[in-house]
Amino acid sequence: MKSKTKKLLIGLIIGFFVMVLLRLTYLMIYEPFEQSQPQDVSFPASSSSNYKSESFGKIRNIATNTIQQVGSSAIQAGQVVNTIVQKYEKIGYIDATSTSFVRDEKSLRKVIQKYNCLNQYEQNTGLTGSRVLRIAIGVEPDRFDAVVNEMKKIGKLTSFDVSTYDKTTEYRELQAQRVSLETSRLALEALKEKGGNINEYINLENRIMELDSELQTLGVNIGDYDKSGNFCTIKFTISENKEIEKIPFMTQTMHAFEWAIMYYLLFLVILILASLAALILNKTYEAVRTSVKRGENRTLEE
């Protein structure tokens, strides 16, 4: 009896430490670090913040690419047949996270200074531990790839995208619209010089003023294409994450023991209850069986 009890206790102790070891292994493999809460990189819902965020999205630059088309006969003569001026918008989107926000911000500004980029928009939000920096820069087309490659090394890259949009057709449409408006204005000026009643003169003058306003607005739009600054755009967002700390081995061991004690006791309680239930069922079965046998014996005796 004592030998069986001793073996049972040894088996229970071994089972407990096996559970501790399994739990500790799980913690070390699958949960080696303290879990940190993800940082919310969205901007506050105030009107000013919304305005700034929209401004970040509206930053745009137009670049120019000159394409020379040469025919087979012109190649022999060394002459260019046709030159096409392409207008396009190229935007690079880079998102990153950082556990060393100050250092990475300095690295970002060094890249901007190194390539003589034009800082067109900047927004800093958040407190230490959850800061977010959004910056939009203008980059010369021939330096675009180099700047993007260096910025991708800052912090931990989470998303990257480059989009290119052809704007040549839009540019030509604006030019054609300007020519049309200028032609209409000259025609109205010619009518005004012919004279007429006051009402007609006033109507002509008002229409000329409307055309001047449209030409002014159109000139601003065309200016976006014709401006001397030939840039592509990079929109860079970096958000700060708290550094993840490794859980000490002793802490993991304590967690493993706590978990094993709780679930091992639960297992023992279930085992004891199951044993009691089995014992009760067995006793009930034996009692019923004995009662049936007695009944059969009495029947035979009678």
Secondary structure, 3 states (H helix, E strand, C coil): CHHHHHHHHHHHHHHHHHHHHHHHHHHHHHCCECCCCCCCCCCCCCHHHHHHHHHHHHCCCCEEEEEEECCHHHHHHCCCCEEEEEEEEEEEEEEEEECCHHHHHHHHHHHHHHCCCEEEEEEEECCCCCCEEEEEEEECHHHHHHHHHHHCCCCEEEEEEEEEEECHHHHHHHHHHHHHHHHHHHHHHHHHHCCCCHHHHHHHHHHHHHHHHHHHHHHHHHHHHHCCCCCEEEEEEEEECCCCCECCHHHHHHHHHHHHHHHHHHHHHHHHHHHHHHHHHHHHHHHHHHHHHHHHHHHHHC
